[in-house]
């Protein structure tokens, strides 16, 4: 007797998930808008909104700069910002108010309830609500979540959105208080709140949430299942601890805030800035090293590799393409650069994590190579010229010479196995095949071996 197999429930399609998230964001956005306006009043809301907008663009630009080596789609970043500003902020306000009221009723001490809520409840609720956006991206957009740099950027945009809504509330309430007291501008609570939240500590929420993002980023490149679970939880716990320390700094005496700010927040900010720059440079080195293998196989020109590993050269290549071919050519070069970087990072992850971590390596690699092939005629010359103008090529490489390797073939004609590099035709083998975790080495004479590229040691 054979038992009837139960049908496996189909996962919701990407369109269904997108619609559900848009409805959720729209609903929470309307709710948080009305809730904040009700607490601050209409004049306070618009004053708070105008002042809270000031740091948003610079903060976004800073985190976007970090992710430019392998830029995430703007739709994903805007989703994270909207989640922080709408959904996470609504969850935090409702949960914090409920917890504070419950503690006040249990202890009959409203002031103690406010202090306990800000130190013990708010950090847990707020960081968990923000971490939910990172979890969604990690689960459903793993293709764009490839390491610590992506964790940095996704966490940063989520925290910027959350701080934006929180600043509207704080600044709006301060403005209403100043109207009631009739205080001057310089002596106003609004000016003091603006200085502390916008000038002195605009990176506070991003600093906390970045710790969670680093945990998710480390999990994305980890091969062990236990680490993929433990590291995000560790990052979330550190974010909660830092948030609690920051909220409780006023309880350390009259100068407790300044002590925590100067002894903890500023050094942590400097450490994370150094780490962000180091991660960015490491990602560009990985791009140079992995793309050199594809150049040896004939898929890229030698001059393209250092150009793709240099942010100034990439920008220059897009500019050159726009001058000669218009906006369409500039967009083609931008997409070519994004696909080439995605290909390099895909192979880098497969090399470190193994076949089980990148089971779709062959299909994804073939897809990216096909897209590179279609745009190479436009992007290749622009990147080669940019490499020359940026002086990235060693003397042994002449971008004007034809490639000595055999002509590359289309992905559909590849002779390599499913886990190897697409190589030249069978009758003209010039590159030894390799898996994504084994370096490809030229099989021909030494004269056709690629030179050591500057991107392998240092990246502009």
C-alpha positions in Angstrom: 0.0 0.0 0.0 1.3 3.4 -1.0 0.4 6.4 1.1 -0.9 9.3 -0.8 1.7 12.1 -0.8 0.5 15.4 0.7 0.9 18.2 -1.8 3.7 20.6 -0.8 2.2 24.1 -0.3 3.6 26.5 -2.9 5.5 29.5 -1.6 4.0 32.8 -2.3 5.3 34.4 -5.5 7.5 37.5 -5.5 4.6 39.6 -6.7 2.3 38.4 -3.9 5.0 39.1 -1.3 5.6 42.6 -2.8 1.9 43.4 -2.7 1.6 42.3 0.9 4.6 44.3 2.0 3.3 47.4 0.1 -0.1 47.1 1.8 1.6 46.7 5.2 3.9 49.7 4.7 1.0 51.8 3.4 -1.2 50.9 6.4 1.5 51.4 9.0 2.5 54.6 7.3 -0.9 56.1 7.5 -1.3 54.9 11.1 2.1 56.4 12.3 1.4 59.6 10.4 -1.9 60.1 12.3 -0.4 59.0 15.6 2.5 61.4 15.5 0.3 64.3 14.3 -2.1 63.6 17.2 0.7 63.7 19.7 2.5 66.8 18.4 -0.4 68.7 16.9 -0.4 69.9 13.3 2.0 72.8 13.7 4.4 70.7 15.7 4.2 67.9 13.2 5.2 70.1 10.2 8.0 71.8 12.2 9.3 68.4 13.3 9.0 67.0 9.8 11.0 69.8 8.3 13.8 69.6 10.8 13.9 65.8 10.8 14.4 65.8 7.0 17.7 67.6 7.2 20.0 64.7 8.1 18.2 62.1 6.0 20.0 62.8 2.7 23.5 63.0 4.1 23.1 59.8 6.0 21.7 58.0 3.0 24.6 59.2 0.9 27.1 57.9 3.5 25.6 54.4 3.6 25.1 54.4 -0.2 28.8 55.2 -0.6 29.7 52.1 1.4 27.6 49.9 -0.8 28.6 51.3 -4.2 31.2 48.6 -4.7 28.2 46.2 -5.2 25.2 48.5 -5.1 21.9 47.1 -3.8 18.7 48.0 -5.8 17.1 51.2 -4.7 13.8 49.5 -4.3 15.3 47.3 -1.5 16.9 50.3 0.2 13.7 52.3 0.1 11.8 49.4 1.5 14.2 49.3 4.4 13.8 53.0 5.0 10.0 52.8 4.8 10.0 49.8 7.2 12.0 51.7 9.7 10.0 54.9 9.3 6.6 53.3 9.3 6.3 49.7 10.5 9.1 49.6 13.1 8.3 53.1 14.4 4.6 52.1 14.9 5.5 48.9 16.6 7.9 50.7 18.9 5.5 53.5 19.9 2.6 51.1 20.6 4.7 48.6 22.5 6.7 51.2 24.5 3.5 53.0 25.5 1.8 49.8 26.6 4.9 48.6 28.6 5.3 52.0 30.3 1.6 52.1 31.3 1.8 48.5 32.6 4.9 49.2 34.6 3.4 52.5 36.0 0.2 50.6 37.1 2.3 47.8 38.7 4.7 50.1 40.6 2.5 53.2 41.0 5.5 55.4 40.1 5.2 57.0 36.6 8.7 58.5 36.6 10.3 55.2 37.5 8.2 53.5 34.8 9.5 56.0 32.2 13.1 55.4 33.1 12.7 51.6 33.2 10.9 51.6 30.0 13.6 53.7 28.2 16.4 51.4 29.4 14.9 47.9 29.5 11.9 48.0 27.2 12.6 50.5 24.4 16.0 49.0 23.2 14.5 45.5 23.0 11.4 46.5 21.2 13.0 49.1 18.8 16.0 47.0 17.8 13.8 43.9 17.3 11.4 45.9 15.1 14.3 47.2 13.0 15.9 43.8 12.8 12.7 42.4 11.2 13.5 44.4 8.0 17.0 42.8 7.9 15.5 39.4 8.4 13.1 39.8 5.5 15.9 40.9 3.1 18.1 38.1 4.4 15.4 35.5 3.7 13.9 36.7 0.5 16.6 38.7 -1.2 19.7 36.6 -0.5 21.0 37.4 -4.0 21.5 41.0 -2.8 22.6 40.1 0.7 26.1 38.8 0.2 28.2 39.9 3.2 28.9 42.5 5.9 28.8 45.4 3.5 25.2 44.7 2.6 24.4 44.3 6.3 25.9 47.7 6.9 23.8 49.4 4.2 20.5 47.6 4.9 20.8 48.3 8.6 21.8 51.9 8.0 18.8 52.7 5.8 16.4 51.0 8.2 17.7 52.9 11.2 17.7 56.2 9.2 14.0 55.7 8.6 13.3 54.9 12.2 15.3 57.9 13.5 13.5 60.1 11.0 10.1 59.3 12.5 11.4 59.5 16.1 12.9 62.9 15.4 9.6 64.2 14.1 8.0 63.2 17.4 10.7 64.7 19.6 11.1 67.9 17.7 7.4 68.4 17.3 6.7 68.0 21.0 9.6 70.3 21.8 8.1 73.0 19.5 4.7 72.7 21.1 6.3 73.1 24.5 8.1 76.2 23.4 4.9 77.7 22.0 3.2 77.1 25.4 6.1 78.6 27.4 6.8 81.4 25.0 10.6 80.9 25.1 13.0 82.4 22.6 14.7 80.5 19.8 18.2 80.2 21.3 16.8 79.2 24.7 14.2 76.9 23.3 13.8 73.2 23.9 13.5 72.8 20.2 17.0 74.2 19.6 18.4 71.9 22.4 16.6 68.9 20.9 17.8 69.7 17.4 21.4 70.0 18.6 21.4 66.7 20.5 19.5 64.6 18.0 20.4 66.1 14.6 23.8 67.7 15.1 25.5 65.7 17.9 24.1 62.2 17.4 22.5 61.7 14.0 24.3 58.3 13.7 23.0 57.0 17.1 20.3 54.7 15.7 22.4 53.6 12.7 25.3 52.7 15.0 23.0 50.4 17.0 21.3 48.7 14.1 24.6 48.3 12.2 25.7 45.8 14.8 22.7 43.7 13.9 23.5 44.2 10.2 27.0 42.9 10.7 25.6 39.8 12.4 23.4 39.1 9.4 26.3 39.9 7.0 28.6 37.5 8.7 25.9 34.9 8.6 25.5 35.4 4.9 29.1 34.2 4.3 29.2 31.5 6.9 29.1 27.9 5.9 27.9 26.6 9.3 24.2 26.5 10.1 24.7 27.2 13.8 26.7 30.4 12.9 24.0 31.6 10.5 21.6 31.5 13.5 23.9 32.6 16.3 25.6 35.6 14.6 22.5 37.6 13.8 21.3 37.0 17.4 24.6 38.1 18.8 24.5 41.3 16.7 21.0 42.0 17.8 22.0 41.5 21.5 24.9 43.9 21.1 22.6 46.5 19.4 20.2 46.2 22.3 23.0 46.6 24.8 24.4 49.7 23.2 20.9 51.2 22.8 20.2 50.6 26.5 23.6 52.2 27.5 22.8 55.2 25.4 19.2 55.6 26.8 20.5 55.1 30.4 23.4 57.6 30.1 21.4 60.3 31.9 21.2 58.1 35.0 25.0 58.2 35.4 25.0 61.7 36.8 24.8 65.2 35.4 27.6 64.5 32.9 26.7 60.9 32.2 25.4 61.7 28.7 28.7 63.4 27.7 30.8 60.6 29.3 29.0 57.9 27.3 29.0 60.0 24.2 32.8 60.7 24.3 34.0 57.4 25.7 31.7 55.0 24.0 29.8 56.4 21.0 32.6 58.4 19.4 35.1 55.5 19.6 32.5 53.1 18.3 31.6 55.4 15.5 35.3 55.7 14.5 35.7 51.9 14.7 32.7 51.2 12.5 33.9 53.8 10.0 37.3 52.1 9.8 35.6 48.7 9.5 33.3 50.0 6.7 36.2 51.4 4.7 38.1 48.1 5.2 35.1 46.0 4.1 34.6 48.2 1.0 38.2 47.8 0.0 38.2 44.1 0.6 35.1 43.7 -1.6 36.9 45.6 -4.4 39.9 43.3 -4.0 37.7 40.3 -4.3 36.1 41.7 -7.5 39.6 42.2 -9.0 40.8 38.7 -8.0 37.7 36.8 -9.2 37.3 38.8 -12.5 40.9 38.1 -13.4 39.9 34.4 -13.7 37.1 35.3 -16.2 39.5 37.5 -18.1 41.9 34.6 -18.4 39.1 32.5 -19.7 38.4 35.2 -22.4 35.1 36.6 -21.0 36.6 40.0 -20.2 39.4 42.1 -21.7 42.4 42.5 -19.4 41.9 46.2 -19.1 38.3 45.8 -17.8 39.4 44.0 -14.6 41.2 46.9 -12.9 38.6 49.3 -14.1 35.8 47.3 -12.6 37.8 47.2 -9.3 38.1 51.0 -9.2 35.2 53.2 -8.3 36.6 56.3 -10.1 37.2 54.2 -13.2 33.6 52.8 -13.1 32.2 56.3 -12.8 34.5 57.5 -15.6 33.4 54.7 -17.9 29.7 55.5 -17.4 30.5 59.2 -18.2 32.4 58.3 -21.3 29.6 56.0 -22.5 27.0 58.7 -22.0 29.1 61.2 -24.0 29.5 58.9 -27.0 26.2 57.0 -26.9 23.8 58.9 -24.8 21.9 57.8 -21.7 21.2 54.4 -23.0 24.9 53.6 -23.4 25.5 55.0 -19.9 22.8 52.7 -18.4 24.3 49.7 -20.4 27.7 50.3 -18.8 26.2 50.7 -15.3 24.3 47.4 -15.7 27.5 45.7 -17.1 29.4 46.9 -14.1 26.7 45.6 -11.7 26.6 42.2 -13.4 30.3 41.8 -13.4 30.6 42.6 -9.7 27.7 40.3 -8.9 29.5 37.5 -10.9 32.7 38.1 -9.0 31.0 38.0 -5.6 29.0 34.9 -6.6 32.2 33.1 -7.4 33.9 34.4 -4.2 31.0 33.1 -2.0 31.1 29.7 -3.8 34.8 29.4 -3.3 34.5 30.0 0.4 31.2 28.3 1.1 31.3 25.3 -1.2 28.7 23.8 -3.5 26.1 23.3 -0.8 26.0 27.1 -0.1 25.8 28.0 -3.8 23.8 25.2 -5.3 22.5 27.5 -8.1 26.0 28.7 -8.9 26.1 27.3 -12.5 22.7 28.7 -13.5 23.3 32.1 -11.9 26.8 32.3 -13.4 25.5 31.5 -16.9 22.7 34.1 -16.5 25.2 36.8 -15.5 27.7 35.8 -18.3 24.9 36.0 -20.9 24.0 39.5 -19.7 27.6 40.6 -19.8 28.0 39.2 -23.4 25.0 41.3 -24.6 26.5 44.5 -23.3 30.2 43.9 -23.8 30.4 45.7 -27.1 29.2 48.9 -25.4 30.8 48.6 -22.0 34.1 47.0 -22.9 35.7 49.9 -24.8 34.4 52.4 -22.2 36.0 50.5 -19.3 39.2 49.9 -21.2 39.5 53.6 -21.9 38.7 54.5 -18.3 41.5 52.1 -17.1 44.0 53.9 -19.4 42.9 57.4 -18.3 43.0 56.4 -14.6 46.5 54.8 -15.2 45.4 51.5 -13.8 47.2 49.3 -16.3 50.7 47.9 -15.8 53.1 48.3 -18.7 52.7 44.7 -19.9 49.0 45.3 -20.8 48.1 47.1 -23.9 44.3 47.5 -24.2 44.5 48.3 -27.9 45.9 44.8 -28.7 43.5 42.0 -29.5 43.3 39.3 -26.8 45.7 36.4 -27.2 43.3 34.0 -25.7 40.8 32.4 -28.0 37.6 34.3 -28.6 35.0 33.8 -25.8 31.8 31.8 -26.6 28.3 32.4 -25.6 27.1 30.7 -22.3 25.0 28.2 -24.3 28.1 27.0 -26.0 30.3 26.6 -22.9 32.3 23.5 -22.7 32.8 23.7 -18.9 31.0 21.6 -16.4 28.1 22.9 -14.3 30.4 24.1 -11.5 33.3 25.4 -13.6 34.2 28.5 -15.5 32.9 28.8 -19.0 36.0 28.3 -21.1 37.1 28.4 -24.7 36.0 26.0 -27.4 36.9 22.4 -27.0 39.1 22.3 -30.1 41.1 25.3 -28.9 41.6 24.7 -25.1 43.6 27.5 -23.6 42.3 27.7 -20.0 42.1 24.9 -17.5 38.6 24.4 -16.2 38.0 24.9 -12.5 35.2 24.9 -9.9 34.2 28.2 -8.2 36.5 27.3 -5.3 39.6 26.3 -7.3 41.6 29.0 -9.2 41.6 28.9 -12.9 45.2 28.8 -14.4 46.2 29.2 -18.0 47.2 26.0 -19.7 49.1 27.6 -22.5 52.5 29.2 -22.7 53.5 31.8 -20.1 53.2 34.5 -22.7 49.4 34.4 -22.6 49.2 34.4 -18.8 47.5 37.6 -17.5 49.8 40.0 -15.7 49.4 40.8 -12.1 46.7 43.5 -11.9 46.9 46.4 -9.5 43.5 45.5 -8.2 44.9 42.4 -6.6 47.1 44.4 -4.2 45.6 47.8 -3.8 42.3 49.3 -5.0 41.7 52.9 -5.8 
